[in-house]
Amino acid sequence: MSALRALPSMQALEERFSYCQHTGLLFWKERPDSHFKTPADATRWRSRWVGKPCQRITGGGKSTDYYQVQVDSTTYLAHRIIWKMVHGEEPPEMIDHIDGDGTNNRTVNLRAADNSLNQRNAVSQRDRPFPVGVHYMPSKKAFKAEIGVGGGKSKYLGLFPTANLAHAARRGAEVILGYSQRQR
């Protein structure tokens, strides 16, 4: 993962945004005149934007969509700004959306994560020939089940005569290891 850009100061965030914990959205606040080149610019901006949601969506599908917010010509992920505003500290390198919806920025849906937790909570690709962690082994004429256990390592769960049995073994291991129980 590339280095994350530093967020604006708490003062800068609090001057610009209000956060609604019920919706998970950021809204534009009435900003000081010092944020604008001229008083006329400030008046125009306020008449158009105060009280309106300030994030825009980016991504290519539900599992990759996130809200972004622009501050002084720099774009930030909204969930990182929200983390800082709510917790009063810089966010961790990785923030996991517990329900898998990158646009659900309610504080109850955001948690600090490492790559292992974030990957466990990911939704699998739908165009796979077999479920995640299930692979056909032609030489054995059987289906192998495995699961990631962190650190780029996987655990072998066994060989099974059908993809369904291999998948059942994988699902059992997911429960034990705390993987997301969303449709995989």
C-alpha positions as CSV (number, residue, x, y, z in Angstrom):
1,M,0.0,0.0,0.0
2,S,1.3,3.4,-0.8
3,A,1.9,6.0,1.8
4,L,-1.3,7.8,2.9
5,R,-1.4,11.6,2.7
6,A,-1.6,13.4,6.0
7,L,-5.0,14.8,6.8
8,P,-5.7,18.5,7.5
9,S,-5.7,19.6,11.1
10,M,-8.6,19.0,13.4
11,Q,-9.3,22.8,13.3
12,A,-9.4,22.8,9.5
13,L,-11.8,19.8,9.5
14,E,-14.1,21.2,12.2
15,E,-14.2,24.5,10.3
16,R,-15.4,22.8,7.1
17,F,-17.5,19.7,8.0
18,S,-20.2,18.5,10.3
19,Y,-20.7,14.8,10.6
20,C,-24.0,12.9,11.0
21,Q,-23.4,9.6,12.9
22,H,-26.9,8.4,11.9
23,T,-26.2,8.7,8.1
24,G,-22.4,8.5,8.1
25,L,-22.3,11.6,5.8
26,L,-20.2,14.7,6.0
27,F,-21.9,18.1,5.3
28,W,-20.4,21.5,4.5
29,K,-20.4,24.0,7.3
30,E,-20.5,27.8,7.0
31,R,-16.8,28.5,6.6
32,P,-14.8,31.6,7.7
33,D,-14.1,34.3,5.2
34,S,-10.4,33.5,5.5
35,H,-11.1,30.4,3.4
36,F,-11.9,32.4,0.4
37,K,-10.2,34.9,-1.9
38,T,-12.9,37.6,-1.6
39,P,-16.0,38.1,0.5
40,A,-18.1,37.7,-2.7
41,D,-16.5,34.2,-3.2
42,A,-17.5,33.4,0.4
43,T,-21.1,34.6,-0.1
44,R,-21.4,32.6,-3.4
45,W,-20.0,29.4,-1.9
46,R,-22.2,29.6,1.3
47,S,-25.4,30.2,-0.7
48,R,-24.7,27.1,-2.7
49,W,-23.1,24.6,-0.4
50,V,-23.7,25.2,3.3
51,G,-25.7,22.2,4.8
52,K,-25.2,20.1,1.7
53,P,-23.4,16.7,1.6
54,C,-19.8,17.2,0.5
55,Q,-18.6,13.8,-0.5
56,R,-18.6,12.3,-4.0
57,I,-18.5,8.6,-4.8
58,T,-15.6,6.9,-6.6
59,G,-15.0,3.4,-7.6
60,G,-16.3,0.7,-10.0
61,G,-18.9,-1.2,-8.0
62,K,-20.4,-1.6,-4.6
63,S,-17.4,-3.3,-3.0
64,T,-14.9,-0.7,-4.4
65,D,-17.0,2.4,-3.9
66,Y,-15.8,5.0,-1.4
67,Y,-16.8,8.6,-0.7
68,Q,-14.1,11.2,-1.3
69,V,-13.9,14.8,-0.1
70,Q,-11.9,17.6,-1.4
71,V,-10.1,20.0,0.9
72,D,-8.0,22.9,-0.6
73,S,-7.6,21.1,-3.9
74,T,-6.5,17.8,-2.3
75,T,-8.8,14.7,-2.3
76,Y,-9.2,12.5,0.8
77,L,-11.2,9.4,1.5
78,A,-14.2,10.5,3.6
79,H,-14.0,7.6,6.1
80,R,-10.4,8.8,7.0
81,I,-11.6,12.3,7.7
82,I,-14.6,10.9,9.7
83,W,-12.2,8.7,11.8
84,K,-10.1,11.8,12.7
85,M,-13.1,13.9,13.5
86,V,-14.7,11.2,15.7
87,H,-11.6,9.9,17.4
88,G,-9.5,13.1,17.5
89,E,-6.5,11.4,16.1
90,E,-4.9,10.4,12.8
91,P,-6.6,7.3,11.4
92,P,-4.8,4.0,11.3
93,E,-3.3,3.0,7.9
94,M,-6.3,0.7,7.2
95,I,-10.0,1.2,8.1
96,D,-12.4,-1.6,7.5
97,H,-16.1,-1.1,6.6
98,I,-17.6,-3.9,8.7
99,D,-20.6,-4.5,6.4
100,G,-18.4,-4.3,3.3
101,D,-20.1,-1.2,2.0
102,G,-17.4,1.5,1.5
103,T,-20.1,4.2,1.4
104,N,-21.4,3.3,4.8
105,N,-19.3,5.7,7.0
106,R,-21.3,5.4,10.2
107,T,-18.9,5.2,13.1
108,V,-20.4,1.8,14.1
109,N,-19.4,0.4,10.7
110,L,-15.7,1.6,10.8
111,R,-12.9,-0.2,12.6
112,A,-9.2,-0.2,12.6
113,A,-7.9,-3.1,10.6
114,D,-4.7,-4.7,9.4
115,N,-4.5,-6.3,5.9
116,S,-5.4,-9.7,7.2
117,L,-8.7,-8.5,8.8
118,N,-9.6,-6.4,5.8
119,Q,-9.1,-9.3,3.4
120,R,-11.1,-11.7,5.6
121,N,-14.0,-9.2,5.4
122,A,-13.8,-8.8,1.6
123,V,-16.5,-10.1,-0.7
124,S,-15.4,-12.7,-3.2
125,Q,-15.5,-12.3,-7.0
126,R,-18.7,-13.6,-8.4
127,D,-17.2,-15.0,-11.7
128,R,-15.1,-17.7,-10.1
129,P,-15.7,-21.3,-11.2
130,F,-15.6,-22.5,-7.6
131,P,-16.1,-20.7,-4.3
132,V,-13.2,-18.8,-2.7
133,G,-10.6,-21.2,-1.2
134,V,-11.8,-24.2,-3.3
135,H,-9.7,-25.4,-6.2
136,Y,-10.1,-28.5,-8.4
137,M,-7.0,-30.7,-8.4
138,P,-7.1,-32.7,-11.7
139,S,-4.3,-35.1,-10.7
140,K,-6.3,-36.1,-7.5
141,K,-9.7,-35.8,-9.2
142,A,-10.8,-34.0,-6.0
143,F,-11.4,-30.5,-4.7
144,K,-8.9,-28.9,-2.4
145,A,-10.1,-26.5,0.4
146,E,-7.8,-23.9,1.9
147,I,-8.1,-20.7,3.8
148,G,-5.8,-17.6,4.4
149,V,-4.5,-17.4,8.0
150,G,-2.6,-14.1,7.7
151,G,0.9,-13.1,6.6
152,G,0.3,-14.4,3.1
153,K,0.0,-17.9,4.4
154,S,-2.8,-20.4,3.8
155,K,-4.0,-23.5,5.7
156,Y,-4.8,-26.7,3.9
157,L,-8.2,-28.0,4.9
158,G,-8.3,-31.2,2.9
159,L,-9.4,-32.9,-0.3
160,F,-13.0,-33.5,-1.0
161,P,-15.0,-35.4,-3.7
162,T,-17.2,-32.4,-4.5
163,A,-16.9,-28.7,-4.6
164,N,-19.8,-28.4,-2.2
165,L,-18.1,-30.5,0.5
166,A,-14.8,-28.5,0.1
167,H,-16.9,-25.3,0.3
168,A,-18.5,-26.5,3.5
169,A,-15.1,-27.1,5.1
170,R,-14.0,-23.7,4.0
171,R,-17.1,-22.1,5.5
172,G,-16.5,-23.8,8.8
173,A,-12.9,-22.5,8.9
174,E,-14.2,-19.0,8.1
175,V,-16.4,-19.1,11.2
176,I,-13.6,-20.2,13.4
177,L,-11.2,-17.6,12.0
178,G,-13.7,-14.7,12.1
179,Y,-14.2,-14.1,8.4
180,S,-17.2,-12.1,7.3
181,Q,-20.3,-14.1,7.0
182,R,-21.6,-12.1,4.0
183,Q,-22.4,-14.0,0.9
184,R,-19.1,-15.3,-0.6
